[in-house]
Amino acid sequence: MNGTPCFQGTRVPFQNLIDYLEGGHPLGEFLRQFPSVSREKAIQALEEAKDSLLAKIA
């Protein structure tokens, strides 16, 4: 998708998950809307984003 970071094996951009969470929606709602993304993939992506952010500000 033109360099947009997506969940592996899907065409679902990671930004979609961030947008859902920023909008106050629960993770479960995102997973229902995008069934090709597993809970494990979503959690892993969030953990990697957190680790990256913490590394930048540390």
Backbone torsions as a table, in degrees:
resi	resn	phi	psi	omega
1	MET	NA	55.4	176.0
2	ASN	55.5	39.0	176.1
3	GLY	86.3	-0.2	177.7
4	THR	-70.9	126.4	178.9
5	PRO	-63.4	122.6	-179.4
6	CYS	-123.5	160.0	174.1
7	PHE	-65.3	136.5	-176.7
8	GLN	-55.2	131.7	177.8
9	GLY	78.8	8.2	179.8
10	THR	-133.1	175.4	171.5
11	ARG	-113.0	26.8	-179.2
12	VAL	-95.5	114.6	179.2
13	PRO	-67.2	142.0	175.5
14	PHE	-57.9	-33.4	-179.6
15	GLN	-57.8	-31.2	177.8
16	ASN	-59.5	-42.2	178.5
17	LEU	-63.8	-45.8	179.1
18	ILE	-59.7	-43.9	179.8
19	ASP	-61.1	-42.8	178.1
20	TYR	-60.4	-48.2	-177.7
21	LEU	-66.7	-41.1	178.0
22	GLU	-63.1	-31.4	178.9
23	GLY	-77.6	0.1	177.6
24	GLY	86.5	11.1	-179.6
25	HIS	-86.9	145.3	179.8
26	PRO	-75.0	157.9	178.6
27	LEU	-56.3	-39.3	-179.5
28	GLY	-57.9	-36.2	178.4
29	GLU	-66.8	-42.9	176.2
30	PHE	-58.4	-46.1	-177.5
31	LEU	-64.7	-33.5	175.8
32	ARG	-68.5	-37.3	-179.0
33	GLN	-75.2	-26.9	-177.7
34	PHE	-128.6	74.4	-174.9
35	PRO	-65.1	-13.5	177.5
36	SER	-75.8	-11.3	177.5
37	VAL	-99.8	120.7	178.2
38	SER	-79.4	158.4	176.7
39	ARG	-57.8	-41.0	-178.7
40	GLU	-62.7	-42.2	178.8
41	LYS	-64.6	-40.3	-179.7
42	ALA	-65.2	-46.3	179.5
43	ILE	-63.1	-43.6	179.5
44	GLN	-60.5	-43.3	-179.9
45	ALA	-63.4	-41.7	178.6
46	LEU	-65.1	-40.5	178.8
47	GLU	-64.6	-40.6	178.6
48	GLU	-66.4	-38.6	177.4
49	ALA	-65.3	-41.3	178.3
50	LYS	-62.3	-47.3	-179.5
51	ASP	-60.7	-40.3	179.2
52	SER	-64.5	-43.4	179.1
53	LEU	-64.6	-45.4	179.9
54	LEU	-63.5	-35.5	177.9
55	ALA	-66.4	-33.8	-179.5
56	LYS	-73.7	-33.8	-176.3
57	ILE	-95.0	-6.8	-178.5
58	ALA	-79.8	NA	NA
